[in-house]
Structures are given as C-alpha cells and as structure tokens.
Amino acid sequence: MEAADRPVAKYSGGMRRRLDLAASMILAPAVLFLDEPTTGLDPRGRAEVWAAVRDLAAGGTTVLLTTQYLDEADQLADRISVLDTGRVIAEGTPDQLKAKVGGDRIEVILHDASDLDRGVRTMSLLTGEPAIVDRDIRRVGAPVRDRVAAISTVLTAFEKEGIAVQDVQLRRPTLDEVFLQLTGKETVVA
C-alpha cells in the first residue's frame, strides 16, 4: 500500500473521501450522514463507495445522503426528497419520481439533419406528445405509453416517411430530467 506511509494531508481528494467514509463505517453506526460522498472520485472509487454504502444499508444502517449527483441517488436511495430553493418539492422512490414526469421515452437519432422537422412532426403525431429535439446530435424524442409497440411503430413510420434512422433508444427518464422538470427549469434544445 503505497499511501500507508504518507501523511493524510498529502492524500488526493478521492483518497481522503474514501478514508472519511472508512472511518465513519468502523463501528457500523445506526445512522450515517453522508454529504456528497463521491465528489472528486474517479469511476472506480465511486463504485467502491457505492458498494460500501449498499453494504452498510443492507446491514441495517440508515444512510442519509445529500448529493447533487442524481445518478448517485438513483443508485443508492430507497426514498428521495427533491429540494428546490430550500423546500421539498417532491418525495418518493426513484421509480415514483420518474413516473411523475412520464414513463418511458423513445429517442431516435436521425441520419440526416435535414429530416429533423419531419421527424419532429412524425414523432409528435405518433405519440400524441410534443417531441423534443436536439439539433446538435440530430435526436428526436417523446414519451411513450407502450414501450414494446413504440419501437416498431416509430421505426415503421419513419421508414414510410423516408426518414433514415441512425440509432434508436428506449429509456426511462433520469433523475436529472425529473429534477429539471419538477423545478420548472427543463432545458429543451431546439
């Protein structure tokens, strides 16, 4: 262990984070407060911290986590409180919060940017929802109700309209998207 003989003051931010977490877990406390536990960690360190937090929770420790990394909350939290300007604006499980902003979304990356306007019209007609477009990456997306039918319906309609598709994805909203929509700060690139 190359860091064993170094003073803690010379540790990197990530090493100090892991040391703080390890020290707080020594006695497996009944309640553990973690504030931004993975700030400054690389992906491997982050995964290690997430595993340690899961182990603590599985062992009966109540973990109260504050984080702005909503993918972290999605991975670790059983329940989430969303705060905006110091007030709780929504609470629930990650799945409950995602359902508040709509279930599944279909997103299609078009081969040619000149097809974007037709893609937006086609997507909106098919889903009955306003399509969201990101012109920089030629993406058109919208919420869908029936995830299985959506893929074939959208791809068939785009093919019929002569709109070449480069990629298609079906996904649930992220907690980042939930936060932005709940706070009224959703960004749409058009």
Stockholm file with secondary structure:
# STOCKHOLM 1.0

chainA/1-190         MEAADRPVAKYSGGMRRRLDLAASMILAPAVLFLDEPTTGLDPRGRAEVWAAVRDLAAGGTTVLLTTQYLDEADQLADRISVLDTGRVIAEGTPDQLKAKVGGDRIEVILHDASDLDRGVRTMSLLTGEPAIVDRDIRRVGAPVRDRVAAISTVLTAFEKEGIAVQDVQLRRPTLDEVFLQLTGKETVVA
#=GR chainA/1-190 SS CTTTTSCGGGSCHHHHHHHHHHHHHTTCCSEEEEESTTTTCCHHHHHHHHHHHHHHHHTTCEEEEECSCHHHHHHHCSSEEEEETTEEEEEECHHHHHHHTCSCEEEEEESCGGGHHHHHHHHHHHHSSCCEEETTTTEEEEECSCHHHHHHHHHHHHHHTTCCEEEEEEECCCHHHHHHHHTTCCCCCC
#=GC SS_cons         CTTTTSCGGGSCHHHHHHHHHHHHHTTCCSEEEEESTTTTCCHHHHHHHHHHHHHHHHTTCEEEEECSCHHHHHHHCSSEEEEETTEEEEEECHHHHHHHTCSCEEEEEESCGGGHHHHHHHHHHHHSSCCEEETTTTEEEEECSCHHHHHHHHHHHHHHTTCCEEEEEEECCCHHHHHHHHTTCCCCCC
//
